[in-house]
């Protein structure tokens, strides 16, 4: 029920609850909707994979989505794809150690579509 004079909800006054949300909940919602948190995680995972492969590979792959425990990594070409497959176990172990809460259980490599 609305109070015509103040424009506030009188039911929330009676229950003692405020209808005002803290700013942190708005910020968290915005970050989740826009995917900003995912971008920073992808950058951190890129750094971990780059440490395993070496600096020469930094621009040769891109971290994709994590679906069902499978992390998708996209390679620039078939040569990079083959190198990633050769070092799959090493990359997976480094990611699991660096991001234990990410629930990564496997990695799938693909060539990045242009």
URCORSUL-V66679 format. One record per backbone hydrogen bond with DSSP energy under -0.5 kcal/mol. NH is the residue of the N-H (numbers start at 1). CO is the residue of the C=O. If there is no record, write none. Layout:
[[NH	CO] [NH	CO]]
This chain:
[[3	8] [4	2] [7	3] [10	1] [10	8] [11	1] [13	9] [14	10] [15	11] [16	12] [17	12] [25	22] [26	22] [27	23] [28	24] [29	25] [30	26] [31	27] [32	28] [33	29] [34	30] [35	31] [36	31] [37	31] [39	35] [40	36] [41	37] [42	38] [43	39] [44	40] [45	41] [46	42] [47	43] [48	44] [49	45] [50	46] [51	47] [52	48] [53	49] [54	50] [57	54] [58	55] [60	57] [62	74] [64	72] [67	65] [67	70] [70	67] [71	69] [71	106] [72	65] [73	108] [74	62] [75	110] [76	60] [81	77] [82	78] [83	79] [84	80] [85	81] [86	82] [87	83] [88	85] [91	87] [92	88] [93	89] [94	90] [95	91] [96	92] [97	93] [98	94] [99	95] [102	99] [103	100] [105	69] [106	69] [108	71] [110	73] [112	75]]
